[in-house]
Amino acid sequence: MEQFLRTKLLFGEEKLKKLQKSKVAVIGLGAVGSFAAEALARSGVGRFLLIDSDTVQATNLNRQLFALHSTLGKLKTEAAKERLSDINPGCKIETMHIFADSDNLEKIFESKPDIAVDAIDSFGSKAALLEYCVKNSIPVVSSMGAALKTDPSKIQTADLFETHYCRLAERLRGELKKRGIDRGIPCVFSMQPPQAKPVYPENLPEGTEKFERNSTKILGSYNVITGIFGLLLADLAIKKLTL
């Protein structure tokens, strides 16, 4: 197909065919997940399972590809499906409007995706997902914390257990080691210390969305950083899919 000519010229026909036959589960369609999903669709991935429990809100507009004024109020899964289908009408897309956690991981992976892209914000859900994937031999790539960061040059990729200066990665390493896991999770992370402090719900301006006020804390986020995280996450997935 002409649409993927440039990809084929660079990667070769065999790798493009692998991408077109692959199924990717993108879990979390926010700032990082939206960029990862779109990069995968533009690269020729033929099948998607898109998972998120949220709707598009005004505060998403600064950093999420699926957040447009025309999609405000829509389920993120539906906004993502529409956009990815418009990019590649030939790809097959399934959606699950759920919050991924330990209670529904078996349901999520019933359709046997070839790889999972972890763009989950919640610590407990992220740890459960990574444990499930490793123990069930499901390839997975994972995003560490992109909020409160401003320096693109500090973003790197590594195995989760070889990362540095990332508090989320440090916490995950400790938790996963308790569960018998100590290697095998490629991730994107930043070595930059946080550049601002969280804002707590009681200090938010009037009119901020209800779901924000129900959050424990709100983190400032810069679209350049979250975009790079998502693109690098897609790169890690593509490299695994085209081995």
Secondary structure as the mmCIF struct_conf table of DSSP 4:
data_model
#
loop_
_struct_conf.conf_type_id
_struct_conf.id
_struct_conf.beg_label_comp_id
_struct_conf.beg_label_asym_id
_struct_conf.beg_label_seq_id
_struct_conf.end_label_comp_id
_struct_conf.end_label_asym_id
_struct_conf.end_label_seq_id
HELX_RH_3T_P HELX_RH_3T_P1 GLU A 2 PHE A 4
HELX_RH_AL_P HELX_RH_AL_P1 LEU A 5 PHE A 11
HELX_RH_AL_P HELX_RH_AL_P2 GLU A 13 LYS A 21
STRN STRN1 LYS A 23 ILE A 27
BEND BEND1 GLY A 30 GLY A 30
HELX_RH_AL_P HELX_RH_AL_P3 ALA A 31 SER A 43
TURN_TY1_P TURN_TY1_P1 GLY A 44 GLY A 44
STRN STRN2 ARG A 47 ILE A 51
STRN STRN3 THR A 55 THR A 55
HELX_RH_3T_P HELX_RH_3T_P2 ALA A 58 ASN A 60
TURN_TY1_P TURN_TY1_P2 LEU A 61 ARG A 63
TURN_TY1_P TURN_TY1_P3 LEU A 65 PHE A 66
HELX_RH_3T_P HELX_RH_3T_P3 HIS A 69 THR A 71
TURN_TY1_P TURN_TY1_P4 LEU A 72 GLY A 73
BEND BEND2 LYS A 74 LYS A 74
STRN STRN4 LEU A 75 LEU A 75
HELX_RH_AL_P HELX_RH_AL_P4 LYS A 76 ILE A 87
TURN_TY1_P TURN_TY1_P5 PRO A 89 GLY A 90
BEND BEND3 CYS A 91 CYS A 91
STRN STRN5 LYS A 92 MET A 96
BEND BEND4 ILE A 98 ILE A 98
TURN_TY1_P TURN_TY1_P6 SER A 102 ASN A 104
HELX_RH_AL_P HELX_RH_AL_P5 LEU A 105 ILE A 108
HELX_RH_3T_P HELX_RH_3T_P4 PHE A 109 SER A 111
BEND BEND5 ASP A 114 ASP A 114
STRN STRN6 ILE A 115 ASP A 118
HELX_RH_AL_P HELX_RH_AL_P6 PHE A 123 LYS A 135
TURN_TY1_P TURN_TY1_P7 ASN A 136 SER A 137
STRN STRN7 VAL A 140 SER A 143
TURN_TY1_P TURN_TY1_P8 ALA A 147 LEU A 148
HELX_RH_3T_P HELX_RH_3T_P5 PRO A 152 LYS A 154
STRN STRN8 ILE A 155 ASP A 159
HELX_RH_3T_P HELX_RH_3T_P6 LEU A 160 GLU A 162
BEND BEND6 TYR A 165 TYR A 165
HELX_RH_AL_P HELX_RH_AL_P7 ARG A 167 LYS A 178
TURN_TY1_P TURN_TY1_P9 ARG A 179 GLY A 180
BEND BEND7 ARG A 183 ARG A 183
STRN STRN9 PRO A 186 SER A 190
BEND BEND8 GLN A 192 GLN A 192
HELX_LH_PP_P HELX_LH_PP_P1 PRO A 193 PRO A 194
BEND BEND9 GLN A 195 ALA A 196
STRN STRN10 VAL A 199 VAL A 199
HELX_RH_3T_P HELX_RH_3T_P7 PRO A 201 ASN A 203
BEND BEND10 LEU A 204 LEU A 204
HELX_LH_PP_P HELX_LH_PP_P2 PRO A 205 PRO A 205
TURN_TY1_P TURN_TY1_P10 GLU A 206 GLY A 207
HELX_RH_AL_P HELX_RH_AL_P8 LYS A 210 ARG A 213
TURN_TY1_P TURN_TY1_P11 ASN A 214 ASN A 214
BEND BEND11 SER A 215 THR A 216
STRN STRN11 ILE A 218 ILE A 218
HELX_RH_AL_P HELX_RH_AL_P9 ASN A 223 LEU A 241
TURN_TY1_P TURN_TY1_P12 THR A 242 THR A 242
#
